[in-house]
Amino acid sequence: MNENPADLAPELCVLAAAVAGLAAGMFLPRARQWPVAAVCSAGLVAGLAFAGAAASGPGLMAFDAFSVDPITHVTRIAVLGSTLAAVLLAAGPVRGHPRESEHHVLMLLSALGAIMLGASSDLLVLVAAYLLASIPAYALAGFGKDALGTEAALKYYLMGALLGVFMLGGVTVLSGVGRGSAYAALRTGLADAPPAAVAAGVVALLAGLLFKAGAVPGHYWVPDVTEGAPPAVAAYVTTVPKIGAFAALYRFGAETSPDGWPALLAVIAAATMTLGNLAAFGQDNVRRLLAYSTVSQAGYLLVPVAMAGRTDLARPALLYFVAAYAVTNLGAFAVVVAAGRDDLAGYAGLLRASPPLGLSLVVCLLGFVGTPPTAVFVGKVLMFGAALDGDHAWLAVVAAVNTVASVFYYLRWIVPLFRRPSGPPPRARGATVVAAAAALLSLALGIASGAALAAY
């Protein structure tokens, strides 16, 4: 066991920035708390620097429960980069708000929980990470204190608490029959445990993790929170917690190998992508459309999770796809933040009114479909390869059919962009920069995927 705190340098940077931001907010005037955003951003940048440096080092186990390996490296970089983008998106809308400092600090604390989710190799640490990732997000969902936001926060909290209780029950059962809480002990202990008890424990544990991932059956909060929360918060909760959740799901499946894991996760993946696509077809509110889009993307991301331990393609497929999804989703939400419109008709003529925003949105929406040369295209190719190599050809067929079907509702948003402008051009420069940067990064990850995968 390694007990060197330096191995957790990225996490310590985030924690230090959160504490410093909270302390600064106590002394700054309520109407001038913008330095807190700068402090939090600096902590995230420092964490990214340490995470990048650690990615070239050897794998290790810190404090007997925190794995530092390629899964953790990608989780760190994706979570920290996504949180930085979310802080920048929120900086303008919350400027001058009496709780501005708390807003940014809550994002950092939830991000810290998401990283811990992806790196945990012990069920007890996993539960602590789940709570840390969830509780600040509940407060963020209701930050606007309006009717929709309050309803969204309440639904988010109640569903998280309910499924969290199931998760605790699953941890209790698995720790008991597996004679330990560490994944290494569970791998041996669960093999000799009663199959019915293992199945019950795994299903209960999945309840909490699928809630964080926004997958069936824990997806019901996604459309309400995405529509009711402030747009920057919606971008955050549909991106950052998912990264940690999918990393946690993959790690648990790969390191413990419970019986029936591939079949159970494959069925959930098929149900999730199908339900998300069907629900997105009739949406005229762009935030609800993006919400169901994230549900369908969760289904695709569950495919390599289901193949954990069955093929060597599963891990690179998940890690590349989750990074590509994070970039694409943040880019689409950045356009929504910049445009300040929620109805599809409000985006008529956006390509003429603001070419950078319009082009960024086109790239991100086509990226969701999996159009080359975007990053999601590479992620989907790897996903299909993992399903085929893992002897789940039927799941690859379901994913292919859903991918084709998704073109319809993404085109419903793209087509109006080419019409005449219906209003003044958006003036949110910060969100426009984030959207353009995300679109360019999506293209860069797609074009340079060969080099990235070779380095991996």
C-alpha positions, -999 to 999 in steps of 0.1 A, spaced: 0 0 0 13 35 -9 4 63 15 21 92 -3 -4 122 -4 14 134 -35 -3 107 -55 -35 125 -49 -21 159 -60 -50 166 -85 -76 159 -59 -58 180 -33 -56 209 -57 -94 208 -62 -100 205 -25 -77 234 -17 -93 256 -43 -128 248 -29 -117 256 7 -99 288 -4 -129 298 -25 -153 293 4 -130 312 28 -126 341 3 -164 343 -2 -168 348 35 -149 381 34 -156 395 -1 -186 418 -6 -216 398 -18 -218 418 -50 -181 413 -59 -172 377 -55 -157 372 -89 -122 364 -74 -137 331 -62 -143 320 -98 -106 328 -105 -95 308 -75 -116 278 -84 -104 279 -121 -68 281 -109 -72 251 -87 -87 231 -117 -59 242 -140 -33 231 -114 -52 198 -110 -51 193 -147 -14 199 -148 -7 173 -120 -31 148 -136 -13 152 -169 21 146 -152 7 116 -133 -6 100 -165 29 92 -176 38 75 -143 33 38 -133 0 26 -119 -3 22 -81 -28 18 -53 -29 48 -29 -42 43 6 -53 8 -2 -85 20 -19 -77 47 -45 -64 33 -78 -41 55 -99 -42 39 -133 -53 48 -169 -90 48 -158 -82 73 -131 -60 94 -154 -88 98 -180 -114 104 -153 -93 131 -137 -86 149 -169 -122 146 -182 -137 157 -149 -114 186 -143 -116 199 -178 -154 196 -179 -157 213 -145 -134 242 -157 -157 247 -187 -188 246 -165 -173 272 -141 -165 294 -171 -201 290 -184 -216 299 -150 -192 328 -143 -213 353 -163 -249 342 -153 -240 341 -115 -218 373 -115 -231 395 -87 -253 368 -72 -251 368 -34 -242 331 -34 -217 333 -63 -189 318 -43 -210 289 -30 -220 281 -66 -184 276 -78 -174 257 -46 -203 233 -49 -192 225 -85 -156 217 -73 -168 195 -44 -191 175 -66 -163 171 -92 -140 158 -64 -167 132 -57 -169 122 -94 -131 116 -95 -133 95 -64 -161 75 -80 -139 66 -109 -108 58 -88 -124 39 -59 -114 2 -56 -133 -3 -23 -171 -3 -18 -169 19 13 -149 46 -5 -174 43 -34 -203 51 -11 -185 82 2 -177 93 -33 -213 88 -43 -225 111 -15 -198 137 -23 -207 138 -60 -245 139 -53 -252 163 -24 -236 194 -39 -253 187 -72 -287 187 -54 -281 222 -42 -269 233 -76 -300 220 -93 -322 244 -72 -298 273 -72 -322 295 -92 -349 292 -65 -376 294 -91 -406 269 -94 -390 247 -120 -356 247 -103 -371 238 -69 -392 210 -84 -361 197 -103 -339 198 -71 -366 180 -51 -370 152 -77 -332 149 -80 -327 146 -43 -355 122 -36 -345 99 -64 -308 101 -54 -317 94 -18 -339 64 -26 -315 48 -50 -286 56 -27 -303 36 0 -305 6 -24 -269 11 -31 -260 10 6 -280 -22 9 -261 -37 -21 -227 -27 -5 -238 -44 27 -248 -76 10 -217 -78 -12 -193 -70 16 -210 -97 38 -210 -125 13 -177 -114 -3 -159 -112 30 -145 -78 24 -151 -44 7 -120 -41 -14 -125 -52 -50 -95 -75 -49 -111 -94 -20 -145 -94 -37 -131 -110 -68 -123 -141 -48 -151 -139 -22 -180 -135 -46 -169 -166 -66 -178 -188 -36 -208 -168 -24 -245 -178 -29 -254 -167 -65 -288 -152 -54 -272 -130 -27 -245 -118 -52 -272 -110 -78 -293 -91 -53 -262 -71 -41 -251 -63 -76 -285 -51 -87 -289 -29 -56 -254 -15 -61 -262 -7 -98 -292 13 -87 -270 41 -73 -244 40 -100 -270 40 -128 -287 70 -112 -254 90 -114 -250 78 -150 -285 89 -160 -293 54 -173 -324 33 -171 -340 29 -145 -325 58 -127 -329 83 -156 -361 100 -146 -344 130 -130 -325 139 -162 -351 158 -182 -366 177 -152 -332 188 -139 -319 197 -173 -349 219 -180 -354 233 -145 -318 240 -134 -297 270 -147 -283 261 -181 -247 260 -168 -257 236 -140 -276 215 -165 -244 212 -186 -225 202 -154 -248 176 -140 -253 159 -174 -216 156 -179 -193 155 -148 -211 129 -126 -216 107 -156 -178 105 -162 -172 92 -126 -202 69 -127 -192 51 -159 -156 48 -147 -169 33 -115 -192 9 -133 -164 -3 -155 -139 -7 -127 -163 -27 -106 -172 -50 -135 -136 -55 -146 -121 -60 -111 -148 -82 -94 -163 -101 -125 -196 -109 -109 -217 -136 -126 -242 -123 -151 -226 -89 -154 -224 -88 -193 -260 -100 -198 -275 -76 -172 -256 -45 -184 -262 -53 -221 -300 -54 -215 -298 -21 -195 -277 -5 -223 -302 -15 -250 -331 -2 -229 -314 30 -221 -304 40 -257 -338 30 -271 -358 49 -245 -336 80 -247 -340 81 -285 -377 75 -285 -383 102 -259 -362 127 -277 -382 125 -310 -411 148 -299 -392 174 -279 -394 211 -289 -375 223 -258 -338 221 -266 -328 214 -230 -352 184 -228 -340 172 -262 -304 173 -249 -315 156 -217 -329 126 -235 -299 128 -258 -277 123 -227 -298 93 -217 -293 77 -252 -256 84 -250 -255 67 -216 -269 36 -233 -240 36 -258 -215 41 -230 -229 11 -211 -219 -12 -240 -182 -12 -232 -191 -14 -195 -210 -46 -203 -180 -60 -221 -156 -54 -191 -134 -84 -188 -146 -99 -221 -124 -80 -246 -94 -58 -245 -113 -32 -265 -137 -24 -237 -114 -1 -217 -102 21 -245 -137 22 -260 -152 35 -227 -124 60 -219 -123 75 -254 -161 76 -257 -166 92 -223 -141 119 -230 -156 125 -264 -191 127 -249 -180 152 -223 -165 176 -249 -195 173 -272 -222 177 -245 -205 207 -230 -202 223 -264 -239 218 -271 -249 233 -237 -225 262 -242 -245 271 -273 -277 270 -252 -261 292 -226 -249 317 -252 -281 318 -271 -303 321 -241 -332 303 -258 -349 270 -250 -373 265 -279 -362 250 -313 -378 279 -332 -356 303 -314 -325 289 -331 -337 299 -366 -309 316 -385 -282 311 -358 -256 303 -385 -261 337 -400 -265 356 -368 -235 341 -351 -214 318 -373 -191 306 -345 -221 295 -324 -240 280 -353 -210 260 -366 -202 248 -331 -237 235 -326 -237 217 -360 -204 200 -351 -216 190 -316 -250 177 -329 -234 157 -357 -209 145 -332 -236 130 -311 -248 110 -341 -212 98 -346 -203 116 -378 -166 116 -388 -143 132 -381 -157 140 -346 -145 124 -314 -177 105 -308 -174 88 -341 -141 72 -329 -158 63 -296 -187 46 -313 -164 27 -337 -145 14 -306 -179 7 -289 -191 -14 -318 -158 -32 -319 -160 -40 -282 -196 -54 -286 -186 -76 -316 -154 -88 -299 -173 -96 -267 -197 -119 -286 -227 -94 -283 -234 -88 -320 -271 -83 -312 -261 -53 -289 -241 -38 -317 -271 -41 -340 -293 -24 -315 -268 4 -311 -265 8 -349 -303 11 -353 -305 36 -325 -277 57 -340 -295 59 -373 -328 68 -356 -312 96 -336 -303 115 -368 -340 126 -370 -342 146 -339 -307 161 -342 -317 173 -377 -348 189 -363 -324 213 -345 -299 216 -373 -323 226 -401 -336 258 -385 -300 271 -382 -299 278 -419 -331 299 -420 -333 337 -417 -324 351 -382 -355 356 -360 -338 379 -334 -307 398 -324 -274 378 -324 -262 363 -290 -237 384 -271 -225 360 -245 -188 359 -255 -176 336 -227 -201 309 -236 -194 313 -273 -157 308 -267 -164 276 -247 -187 263 -274 -161 270 -302 -133 254 -281 -154 223 -274 -163 219 -311 -126 223 -322 -115 198 -295 -141 173 -307 -127 176 -342 -91 174 -329 -98 143 -308 -114 127 -339 -86 135 -363 -58 127 -339 -75 96 -325 -48 73 -339 -20 92 -320 -41 93 -288 -49 56 -289 -13 47 -297 -2 68 -267 -28 50 -245 
